[in-house]
């Protein structure tokens, strides 16, 4: 900045300097108009700046609101802003600061969000002479992996469009979660935000695959036309107002759902990761290359049948004596069931189109041991895996048509606040397709005649009240996407899947183990069971050797 621009920057109401763009189309990430003078009024502020055409830099100081005119100074091309002695001029504000640890955490969080928004910029952050991170100029996926504390090969890429809105970024698999939402980074037109509507969309998208109370980890970037976005809703511009919130929400929910369902968007082998490991092995789910992204769930096999796929033609087998006789244990003592097949060379003989490989044995009548085409070891929880397969088949049956309803013996009259009753009646047709038939029964009351058969008749009033509350608070929300209905329905489907799945402790035949692996490779969301737990783990040779101390 020039000396004249430096002087303008610390003047109040300096938003008026925006002459070449409208305030409703903010294209920069600069300070709000009052930020610099407000900082200068409560702290000691110095700004040193030099243009590329100038031979010298200029420095302006503001101490407690007192401005010292710009003076020549030394400095490189660019601008450096230094704030010291925060709130010395406003001690009432200073005493309400949190502990140094909490304030430091807030500052670090801000810097990480800025680092994510500008991967083309190098950024270095120190705190009390301690280096927090020093990032060079990076590619978007490398910067996202660094900020999210993971590796690039564990990230699921997103790149989808809906109208003039584009969603891109990277998400972690369903088992890499946190206890809070601190691992969710959201950018809108390169601006870091913490918008509650976007967080709700993320929660809805991840709801089928993670445990309740856990938060997914991701870095999302939305690009929205400036005229369809208002960034001046919140003083810190962390919350936004979209011209069509329903459109944005549908894009986020749909994009994340499709990415999670297939582990990859087909963009070159970036796999989903569980992040659950005995030591520090990487755990990845390689998608089947021959399955299209929009392939439906295979629902042809009845849920009561364990498997339907055929075993691969090329196999890996180890005779039982290789394990049982050499170990010195009886087979029933260790619960080990080797696959009884003649030995064949491995891993070259394995079909590379089957990423979960070929089964070798069953341990404790619960876990399947398999060898992947790349020679890595795969462990599968047979009950958790088949529970997910059954759950997806039930979902497919539900999505294929209207949900069957169960008429109440005596229709129930439910009194609600007028606003919530009207929200239900407006969506009466949608609710009917979900199995809930209702009609008006006077001001603030509805008459409920039927409920979804899967949910039964227990606490139907509580269910309808919860649905009404959510619909009243979010007019654009579809009835089938409310937490109350979805959680209840999903819980029923999960319980049915659990009871209809093969149990831990059941001894499987080699063909059944192979068929389970093949079904997992074809089924979306097969990485986790209905309760959000992983269905399989993968260990590489180096990771096994590290566990045994062979390598460091």
C-alpha positions in Angstrom: 0.0 0.0 0.0 1.0 3.6 -0.6 1.2 6.0 2.4 -2.2 7.4 1.4 -3.7 4.0 1.4 -2.1 3.1 4.7 -3.8 6.2 6.2 -7.1 5.2 4.7 -6.8 1.6 6.0 -6.9 2.7 9.7 -9.8 5.2 9.3 -13.2 4.3 10.5 -15.9 3.4 8.0 -13.2 2.6 5.4 -15.5 0.1 3.7 -16.4 3.1 1.5 -13.0 2.6 -0.2 -14.6 -0.2 -2.2 -15.4 1.7 -5.4 -15.0 -0.9 -8.1 -17.2 -3.7 -6.7 -20.6 -3.8 -5.0 -20.8 -4.7 -1.3 -23.0 -7.7 -2.1 -20.3 -9.2 -4.3 -17.3 -9.4 -2.0 -14.5 -11.0 -4.0 -11.7 -10.6 -1.4 -10.9 -12.1 2.0 -9.7 -8.8 3.3 -10.5 -7.2 6.7 -14.0 -5.9 7.3 -14.0 -2.1 7.1 -14.0 -1.6 10.9 -11.5 -4.3 11.8 -8.2 -2.4 11.5 -9.4 0.8 13.3 -11.0 -1.4 15.9 -7.8 -3.3 16.5 -5.9 0.0 16.7 -8.3 1.4 19.2 -7.8 -1.5 21.6 -4.2 -2.5 21.0 -0.9 -1.4 19.6 -1.1 -1.8 15.8 1.7 -1.2 13.2 1.4 -1.8 9.5 4.5 -1.8 7.3 3.9 -2.0 3.5 5.8 -1.5 0.3 4.6 -1.6 -3.3 6.6 -3.2 -6.0 7.2 0.3 -7.6 8.4 1.9 -4.4 12.1 2.1 -3.3 11.1 2.1 0.4 8.4 0.8 2.7 6.1 2.9 4.8 4.9 2.3 8.4 1.9 3.6 10.2 1.2 3.1 13.9 -2.0 3.2 16.0 -1.7 3.0 19.8 -5.1 3.0 21.6 -6.7 4.9 18.8 -3.9 7.5 18.5 -2.6 7.5 14.9 1.0 8.3 14.0 1.3 9.4 10.3 3.1 7.1 7.9 6.9 7.2 8.1 9.6 5.7 5.8 10.7 2.3 7.0 12.6 -0.8 5.8 10.7 -3.8 4.6 10.2 -6.1 1.6 7.5 -5.8 -1.0 4.2 -6.7 0.6 2.4 -5.9 3.9 3.2 -6.8 7.5 0.7 -6.2 10.3 1.8 -6.5 13.9 -0.6 -6.4 16.8 0.8 -6.2 20.4 -0.5 -5.6 23.9 -4.1 -6.6 22.9 -6.8 -4.8 24.8 -4.4 -2.6 26.8 -6.7 0.4 26.1 -9.9 -1.5 26.9 -9.1 -3.5 30.1 -12.8 -4.5 30.5 -12.5 -6.6 27.3 -9.1 -8.0 28.3 -10.4 -9.6 31.6 -13.0 -11.6 29.6 -10.3 -13.4 27.5 -10.2 -17.1 28.0 -7.1 -18.9 29.3 -3.9 -18.7 27.1 -4.4 -22.3 26.1 -8.0 -21.7 24.8 -7.1 -18.5 23.0 -4.0 -20.1 21.5 -6.3 -22.9 20.2 -8.6 -20.4 18.6 -5.7 -18.7 16.9 -4.3 -21.9 15.6 -7.7 -23.0 14.3 -8.0 -19.7 12.4 -4.6 -20.1 10.8 -5.3 -23.7 9.8 -8.5 -22.6 8.0 -6.6 -19.9 6.2 -3.9 -22.4 5.2 -6.5 -24.6 3.7 -8.1 -21.8 1.8 -4.8 -20.8 0.1 -2.7 -24.0 -0.7 -0.7 -21.9 -3.2 0.7 -19.8 -0.4 3.4 -20.9 2.0 2.4 -20.3 5.6 4.3 -20.6 8.9 2.8 -20.4 12.3 4.7 -20.1 15.6 3.2 -19.8 19.1 5.4 -18.8 22.1 8.5 -19.5 20.0 7.1 -23.0 19.3 6.6 -23.9 15.6 3.1 -25.2 15.0 3.4 -25.8 11.3 5.5 -24.6 8.4 3.8 -25.4 5.1 5.3 -24.8 1.7 3.3 -24.1 -1.4 1.3 -27.3 -1.9 -1.3 -29.0 -4.1 -4.8 -28.9 -2.7 -4.8 -32.6 -1.7 -1.4 -32.3 0.0 -2.6 -29.2 1.9 -5.8 -30.9 2.9 -4.0 -34.0 4.1 -1.7 -31.8 6.2 -4.4 -29.8 7.8 -6.6 -32.9 8.4 -3.7 -34.8 9.9 -3.8 -37.7 7.5 -2.2 -38.8 4.2 -3.4 -38.1 0.7 -4.2 -41.7 -0.2 -6.8 -41.8 2.6 -8.8 -38.9 1.3 -11.9 -39.3 -0.9 -12.1 -36.6 -3.5 -15.3 -34.7 -4.4 -16.1 -32.8 -7.5 -19.8 -32.3 -8.3 -22.0 -29.6 -9.7 -25.6 -28.7 -9.3 -26.8 -25.8 -11.5 -24.2 -23.0 -11.0 -23.0 -24.4 -7.7 -19.9 -26.6 -7.5 -18.8 -28.8 -4.6 -15.1 -30.0 -4.4 -12.7 -31.0 -1.7 -11.7 -34.1 0.2 -13.4 -36.2 2.9 -12.1 -38.9 5.2 -13.7 -42.3 5.5 -16.5 -43.0 8.0 -14.2 -44.4 10.7 -11.9 -41.4 10.9 -14.0 -39.3 13.2 -13.6 -37.0 16.1 -15.5 -36.2 19.3 -16.2 -32.6 18.1 -16.6 -30.8 14.7 -13.1 -29.4 14.8 -12.1 -31.6 11.9 -14.6 -30.1 9.6 -13.2 -27.3 7.4 -15.7 -25.6 5.0 -14.8 -23.0 2.4 -17.3 -21.0 0.4 -15.7 -19.1 -2.4 -12.4 -19.6 -0.7 -13.7 -18.0 2.5 -13.5 -20.2 5.7 -16.9 -20.5 7.3 -18.7 -22.4 10.1 -22.2 -22.2 8.7 -24.7 -24.3 10.7 -26.8 -25.2 7.6 -23.7 -26.7 5.9 -22.8 -28.6 9.1 -26.3 -30.0 9.2 -26.0 -31.2 5.6 -22.7 -32.9 6.5 -24.3 -34.6 9.5 -27.2 -35.9 7.4 -24.8 -37.3 4.7 -22.7 -39.2 7.3 -25.6 -40.3 9.5 -25.9 -43.8 7.9 -22.2 -44.7 8.3 -20.9 -43.2 11.6 -21.8 -43.7 15.2 -24.1 -41.1 16.8 -22.1 -38.4 18.6 -19.1 -38.6 16.4 -18.1 -36.0 13.8 -16.5 -36.7 10.3 -13.3 -35.1 9.1 -13.2 -33.3 5.8 -12.2 -30.2 3.8 -15.0 -29.0 1.5 -15.1 -26.1 -0.9 -18.3 -24.6 -2.3 -18.2 -22.2 -5.2 -21.4 -20.2 -5.4 -22.2 -17.3 -7.7 -21.7 -14.0 -5.8 -25.2 -12.8 -6.6 -26.7 -15.9 -4.9 -24.8 -15.5 -1.7 -24.8 -13.0 1.2 -21.7 -13.0 3.3 -22.7 -10.1 5.5 -25.0 -12.0 7.8 -22.5 -12.5 10.6 -20.0 -10.0 11.9 -17.2 -12.5 11.4 -18.7 -13.6 8.1 -18.6 -17.2 9.3 -22.3 -17.7 8.6 -23.9 -17.2 5.2 -27.3 -16.8 3.6 -27.8 -18.7 0.3 -30.5 -17.7 -2.2 -31.5 -21.4 -2.5 -30.5 -23.3 0.7 -32.3 -26.4 -0.4 -30.2 -26.6 -3.6 -27.0 -26.2 -1.6 -28.0 -28.7 1.0 -29.0 -31.3 -1.6 -25.6 -30.9 -3.3 -23.7 -31.4 -0.1 -25.8 -34.4 1.1 -25.8 -36.1 -2.3 -22.2 -35.5 -3.1 -20.9 -36.8 0.2 -23.3 -39.7 0.1 -22.2 -40.8 -3.3 -18.5 -40.4 -2.4 -19.0 -42.4 0.8 -21.0 -45.1 -0.9 -18.2 -45.9 -3.3 -15.0 -45.0 -1.5 -13.7 -43.0 -4.5 -15.1 -40.9 -7.2 -13.1 -42.7 -9.8 -10.3 -40.1 -9.8 -7.3 -42.3 -9.8 -7.1 -44.6 -6.9 -7.6 -42.3 -3.9 -9.1 -44.7 -1.4 -11.2 -44.3 1.7 -9.5 -44.9 5.0 -10.8 -46.3 8.3 -8.0 -44.9 10.5 -8.6 -47.8 13.0 -5.5 -49.9 13.3 -3.6 -52.2 15.8 -0.5 -50.0 15.6 -0.2 -47.6 12.7 -1.0 -49.6 9.6 -2.8 -47.8 6.8 -6.2 -49.3 6.1 -7.7 -48.7 2.7 -10.7 -49.8 0.8 -9.9 -50.2 -2.9 -13.1 -49.9 -5.0 -13.9 -52.4 -7.7 -12.7 -50.9 -11.0 -15.5 -52.7 -13.0 -18.4 -51.3 -10.9 -19.8 -48.0 -12.2 -20.1 -45.1 -9.8 -23.9 -45.2 -9.9 -24.3 -48.9 -9.7 -27.3 -49.8 -7.5 -27.1 -52.1 -4.5 -27.6 -55.7 -5.4 -31.0 -56.5 -3.9 -31.8 -59.7 -5.8 -30.7 -62.1 -3.1 -33.1 -62.4 -0.2 -31.8 -61.0 3.1 -32.1 -64.4 4.8 -29.5 -65.9 2.4 -26.0 -65.3 3.5 -24.3 -64.8 0.1 -24.9 -64.8 -3.6 -21.6 -64.2 -5.4 -19.4 -66.9 -7.0 -15.9 -67.6 -5.8 -13.1 -66.4 -8.0 -11.4 -68.8 -10.3 -7.9 -68.3 -9.0 -7.4 -69.0 -5.3 -5.0 -69.0 -2.5 -5.0 -72.0 -0.2 -2.8 -73.3 2.6 -3.3 -76.8 4.0 -4.5 -77.0 7.6 -1.3 -78.8 8.7 0.8 -75.8 7.9 -0.9 -73.9 10.8 -2.3 -76.5 13.2 0.5 -79.0 13.3 3.4 -76.5 13.4 1.7 -74.4 16.1 1.3 -77.2 18.5 -2.4 -76.2 19.2 -5.4 -78.2 18.5 -7.7 -76.5 15.9 -10.6 -76.1 18.4 -8.3 -74.5 20.9 -7.5 -71.5 18.8 -10.8 -71.4 16.9 -9.0 -71.6 13.6 -10.6 -73.0 10.5 -8.2 -73.2 7.6 -9.6 -73.3 4.1 -9.1 -76.9 2.9 -7.7 -76.5 -0.7 -4.6 -77.5 -2.4 -1.8 -74.9 -2.2 -1.2 -72.6 -5.1 1.4 -69.8 -5.8 0.6 -66.4 -4.3 0.0 -63.5 -4.7 0.4 -63.6 -8.5 -2.4 -66.1 -8.9 -5.0 -63.8 -7.2 -7.5 -62.0 -9.4 -6.6 -58.3 -9.3 -10.2 -57.4 -9.9 -11.0 -58.6 -6.3 -9.4 -56.0 -4.0 -10.4 -57.9 -0.8 -8.6 -61.0 -2.2 -9.1 -64.6 -1.4 -10.0 -66.1 1.9 -7.5 -68.3 3.7 -9.1 -69.2 6.9 -11.6 -68.3 9.6 -10.5 -67.4 13.1 -12.6 -67.9 16.2 -15.5 -68.6 13.9 -15.9 -64.8 13.6 -13.1 -63.3 11.5 -12.1 -64.1 8.0 -8.4 -64.0 7.0 -7.8 -63.1 3.4 -4.9 -62.2 1.2 -5.3 -59.3 -1.2 -3.8 -59.3 -4.7 -1.0 -57.1 -3.6 -0.1 -59.6 -0.9 -1.5 -57.6 2.0 -3.4 -59.2 4.8 -7.1 -58.5 5.1 -9.2 -59.2 8.3 -13.0 -59.2 7.9 -15.6 -59.3 10.7 -18.1 -61.6 9.2 -21.1 -60.4 11.2 -20.4 -56.7 10.8 -19.8 -57.2 7.1 -23.0 -59.1 6.4 -25.0 -56.8 8.6 -24.1 -53.9 6.3 -25.0 -56.0 3.2 -28.4 -56.9 4.6 -28.9 -53.3 5.7 -28.3 -52.0 2.2 -30.7 -54.5 0.7 -33.4 -53.4 3.1 -32.6 -49.8 2.2 -33.0 -50.6 -1.5 -36.3 -52.3 -0.8 -37.5 -49.2 1.1 -36.3 -46.8 -1.7 -38.0 -48.9 -4.5 -41.5 -47.8 -3.5 -43.8 -46.3 -0.9 -43.3 -47.5 2.6 -46.1 -49.9 3.8 -48.2 -48.3 6.4 -50.0 -49.7 9.5 -53.4 -48.3 10.4 -53.9 -47.4 14.0 -56.8 -49.2 15.7 -57.8 -45.9 17.2 -56.6 -42.8 15.4 -54.7 -40.5 17.7 -55.4 -36.8 18.1 -52.1 -34.9 18.7 -52.1 -31.3 19.9 -49.3 -29.2 18.6 -48.3 -25.5 18.4 -50.1 -24.0 15.5 -46.9 -23.4 13.6 -45.8 -27.0 13.9 -49.3 -28.4 13.0 -49.3 -26.3 9.8 -45.8 -27.5 8.9 -47.1 -31.1 9.1 -50.2 -30.4 7.1 -48.3 -28.7 4.3 -46.3 -31.9 3.9 -49.3 -34.3 4.4 -48.8 -35.8 1.0 -45.1 -36.5 1.6 -45.8 -37.9 5.0 -48.4 -40.2 3.4 -45.8 -41.7 1.1 -43.7 -42.4 4.2 -46.6 -44.3 5.8 -48.0 -41.5 8.1 -51.5 -40.5 7.1 -52.8 -37.4 9.0 -55.4 -34.7 8.6 -56.4 -31.5 10.3 -58.4 -31.8 13.5 -59.0 -28.2 14.3 -56.6 -25.3 15.1 -53.3 -26.7 16.4 -54.3 -30.4 16.2 -53.8 -33.2 13.7 -55.4 -36.6 13.5 -52.9 -39.4 12.9 -54.5 -42.5 11.2 -51.5 -44.7 10.3 -47.7 -45.0 10.9 -44.9 -46.8 9.0 -45.3 -50.5 9.5 -41.5 -50.9 10.1 -41.7 -48.4 13.0 -44.6 -50.0 14.8 -47.0 -48.1 17.1 -44.8 -47.4 20.0 -44.6 -43.7 20.9 -46.1 -42.4 17.7 -47.0 -39.1 19.3 -43.3 -38.5 20.2 -42.2 -39.4 16.7 -44.7 -37.0 15.1 -43.9 -34.2 17.5 -40.2 -34.5 16.7 -40.8 -34.5 13.0 -43.1 -31.5 13.3 -40.5 -29.6 15.3 -37.8 -30.2 12.7 -40.1 -29.3 9.7 -41.3 -26.1 11.4 -37.7 -25.0 12.0 -36.5 -25.8 8.5 -39.2 -25.1 5.9 -37.0 -26.5 3.1 -36.5 -29.9 4.8 -38.0 -32.9 3.3 -40.0 -35.0 5.8 -38.0 -38.2 5.0 -34.8 -36.3 5.9 -35.7 -35.3 9.4 -33.5 -36.7 12.1 -36.5 -38.0 14.0 -37.9 -40.0 11.2 -34.6 -41.1 9.7 -33.1 -42.1 13.0 -36.1 -44.2 13.9 -36.4 -45.8 10.5 -32.7 -46.4 10.2 -32.6 -47.9 13.7 -35.3 -50.4 12.6 -33.5 -51.3 9.4 -30.3 -51.7 11.3 -32.0 -53.9 13.9 -33.6 -56.0 11.2 -30.2 -56.3 9.4 -28.5 -57.3 12.6 -31.0 -60.1 13.3 -31.0 -61.2 9.6 -27.2 -61.5 9.3 -24.8 -64.3 10.0 -23.7 -64.4 13.6 -20.3 -64.4 15.1 -19.4 -67.9 16.0 -20.9 -69.5 12.9 -18.4 -71.6 10.9 -18.4 -70.7 7.3 -17.5 -72.8 4.2 -14.7 -71.5 2.0 -17.2 -70.7 -0.7 -19.3 -68.6 1.7 -16.2 -66.6 2.8 -15.3 -65.9 -0.8 -18.9 -64.9 -1.6 -19.0 -62.5 1.4 -15.8 -60.8 0.1 -17.3 -60.4 -3.4 -20.6 -59.0 -2.0 -18.7 -56.5 0.0 -16.8 -55.3 -3.0 -20.1 -54.6 -4.8 -22.0 -52.9 -2.0 -21.8 -49.2 -1.2 -20.8 -48.3 2.4 -19.4 -51.8 3.0 -16.5 -50.3 4.9 -18.6 -50.0 8.1 -21.4 -51.9 9.7 -24.8 -50.3 10.5 -23.4 -49.0 13.8 -20.4 -47.2 12.2 -17.8 -49.8 13.1 -15.3 -51.1 10.5 -16.1 -54.3 8.7 -12.5 -55.0 7.7 -8.9 -54.1 8.3 -5.8 -54.3 6.1 -2.2 -54.8 7.1 0.7 -54.5 4.8 3.9 -56.6 5.2 5.9 -53.6 6.4 3.2 -52.8 9.0 3.3 -56.4 10.3 7.1 -56.4 10.5 6.9 -53.1 12.4 4.6 -54.7 14.9 7.1 -57.5 15.5 10.0 -55.0 15.7 11.7 -56.1 12.5 11.7 -52.6 11.1 11.5 -49.2 12.9 
